[in-house]
Every structure is written in structure tokens, then in C-alpha cells.
Amino acid sequence: MKPLSSPPRRTHENWLFGIRLLALFLLTLWQLAQAGTAPESIRWALLADPHSMQSIDTVTGQRFTPATGEPALGYRTGMVWLRLTLSPDSAPSGYS
């Protein structure tokens, strides 16, 4: 019988990066809500990475799937990359 080994460190690092990215996304939405900005001014797209093998350098040139509404991704294996696009009029007053 083969001994169990720990998961690769890269998977753990990707998972932590995904959690940080999700937290940044939620913080952005919260700040925009506090500023009275409608969520419709935020466009978002996603890219599924079922094996958690992508990096920021490799996903930059890939095609993301446009999405609408609120993100409701549920439980998934791997990682999901989100790309946010804020329209210029979504900035709170005093920002440009």
C-alpha cells in the first residue's frame, strides 16, 4: 500500500489566492454599496480552472465568460477566476 502524501503546495497557494481574490471582490462590492453605487455598474466575467493549475500570468490572455447578476457559483472543484470591470461613473464622488 502506498503511503498517503500531503497535497502539492501549489494547490494550497492557489486556494489561498482564490480566497483572497473573493474577499477583494466582496470588499469592492461592499464599498460600492456604501457609496450608493448600483451593482449594475459592475460587469464581471468568470473563468473556470477545475484543476487549479492556472496563474495570473496564464489567465490574463484567456477568454472569460461574461456573467450577469450576482455571483452564485455554489461549490465547485478547482478554482474560479473573476474579472471585474467598473464603469467610470461607478466611482464615488471625489474619485476619478
Order of alpha helices (4+ residues) and beta strands (2+ residues): alpha-beta-alpha-beta-beta
